[in-house]
Amino acid sequence: MISQTFDSLYAGRAQTSGQAAEQKQTADYRPQTVDFSVARHPRTTRHRIFSFGVRRALAALIAETWLGERNKNLQLSPLKSLRGTKRCPVHLLLLLLAPTIAAATPLNQTEKLLANPATASRGIETLRRDMQSRDPSQSVAAAILLAQHLRTHGETAKAVIVLEPYGGFAPDKLQEAVLPAYLERTRCLAADARIREAVKALDYAKEKTQGHQRARVFAAYADMHGISEEWAVAVEQYKAALSYGDTYYTRKKTKESVEEVLGPVVPGTEEWKQHRPPIEASLRHAQRQHEIQTYGEGFVDYRDARTAHLDQKYQAAIPQYNTLVEKHAGTVYAEAAQFYRAQCQAAAGNPQEAITALEAFVKAAPLGLYRGEALYETGRLQLEQGAVDKAERAFNQTLEWITKVRTQAMDLKLYAIPQKAQKIAAPPAAAQTMSENYDLKPVTITPSMVINRHTAPWYLTSLEWDSRYYLGFIAFYRGKHDEALAQFTKAFEMNPDMQRQFHGTLGNFHRRLQIACRVKFLLARSEELETFNPEEKLRFMLADFYALWEKWEPAERIYHEFLNDTRSSKAVKACALRALGEAEQYQERWVEAKKYFQKIVDEYGQTPSAQRAMLALAQDSTDPMEQRAERFMAAHALNPNSEDGEVALYRIGFMYYANNKPKESIEALERFVRRYPHSRYMEFAKHYIEKQQR
């Protein structure tokens, strides 16, 4: 189609047979030579003046006839119309009609014409006309755009012809104004399989240029290899172009007296800053094409979508997952994309849309890949939405799904990772890692990993213990603490790493859950939770559960939602501040934690959370002892009958003991013994009293 359009526009008539017709066709693609040093119009001066005068006169006559009697009073003639007056509307009409002084079409508009097959012929015609512009920059830009269009649409020979005036081995061909056309011509030569000619032209340009011009020559070498689909070489050439340019324009250090200072800015630095980004973009494109060659397009599309997802760019990831589902239907990448897309929808603020998508995904193939995770994710989202019964049902369905897929064989070859991508897409060896200090962390997931029951042996076990933890939480929320502990224990027994952690250190998830089931609260005390309505209570307890699990992102997100909600009472906001402070404290960010606690003391001093905030501030060993003692006493006074009030009084006595203040310590501890005779700290208090009285 492009060839036919080009021929009909520029051949002007039906082609004749034989060599003459072939020569004429070639001539029609060859633009007229333009002298850019003087920027003269390609036509002769006499021809130009004649065309200019005749066309304006004809336009005047047309206007005068069209306006009829109305313009008789103006007594216009073709000659007078060439002069006109500011008041003459016909003169303005003539200026609009005269084609010889019409402005060139903006290139961005022409690009739009070329992009649409229905208007491509108009775009070609426009560029052909603009190539004859008296503005050299417009002429060069039009020629480049036309050549690019022809090259990318398979008309490579014609593309070379368009840029023929810009080729050759002369210094003026490498001037900045025409260098882009020179380099585009080498691309067209490469696309036309004339590699030797392209290399020869680039070698000449490399020898005769420097700075950002030579860097662009290096990039043109890379373009040539990209056209030949030698993407590995292209990547190295783009890197070489960037390295050369960066090195060339690095300011050299000079010595002034004994100090080293940067020398002057290298001329051309600003131009390099403009040319560098397109080369970087070309490098990224070449890297992607090389990876497609190496691993397959499906893997690369999957990895790109996962990159956006894991970078929390959820709105960008969703259309990428859509593309995966459409382009790679029936593959493991498309199966994963349907599940991860729903995760992004939920994270982007559309949990109900995500739940609907997950339910449809499971219904389409109940035992398919990622369906267990989809059920699990449905339960998690339902729980955050306050639908406890629906969440419980989804987690139980997850356990049922795990049992079925373990006992029922299923042909998963259809969804296997292609051979060329299996190594790079391999999942981690385990779901979690443990340090020498028994610090247990989830394994880091990278965008390239494809994780499902077919690729990861630990996948089903990990999914089961997570589901049981959520079922345990639901039982805990309902006040069924023994049932909750039973679920927590089943999950614990499935996790050898957690068992080693439990026996190796006091601070671990399972021990925290055991304590919670014994004292019947997670982190927020009963006096704090009394200020919440039922819906708020569920959501806050879920955040506390995440905090015990050390899932800090969802925990802190929910705490902040309470803090920023205008409907939250002062007591609720204070509780959220206290929880955020303790989260920062646990993660060893005491400076930030202290800000939260101080805000509670200053602004929410009469709430149930104020006592815990004051107690936390009092335990800062970097503050003076007198100030700490005052804070302990203030915390005790806020509610002496609470557990925190009891702890505050005991801590005063122990602080004095640790700082070798026996008189003050004994006084505080004896007061503690009298006030709390059944305290679990009683034995410790008596021990420290006796030790200091000896």
Protein Blocks (a to p, Z undefined) as FASTA:
>chain_A
ZZmmmmmmmnopacdehjklmmmmmmmmpccdddfklopafbdfklmmmmmmmmmmmmmm
mmmmmnmmmlmmnopafklmmnopaklmklmmmmmmmmklcccddfklmmmmmmpmklmm
mmmmmmmmmmmpcblklmmmmmmmmmmmmmmnopamlmmmmmmmmgcjdfklmgfklmmm
mmmmmmmmmmnopmmlmmmmmmmmmmmgghjllmmmmmmmmmmmmmnopaklmmmmmmmm
mmmmmmmmpccdddehjbccdddddehklmmmmmmmmmmmmmmmmmmmmmmmmnopklmm
mmmmmmmmmnopaklmmmmmmmmmmmmgoiaklmmmmmmmmmmmmmnopaklmmmmmmmm
mmmommbghklmmmmmmmmmmmmnopaklmmmmmmmmmmmmmmmmmpccdfklmpccfkl
mmmmpccfbfbdcdfkopacdddddfklccdfklmmklmmmmmmmmmmmmmmmmmmnopa
mlmmmmmmmmmmmmmklmmmmmmpmbdfklmmmmmmmnopaklcfklmmmpcfklmmmmm
mmmmmmmnopaklmmmmmmmmmmpmkbcfklmmmmmmmmmmmmmmnopaklmmmmmmmmm
mmmmmbmklmmmmmmmmmmmkbcfklmmmmmmmmmmmommbmklmmmmmmmmmmmmmnop
aklmmmmmmmmmmmmmmbcklmmmmmmmmmmmZZ
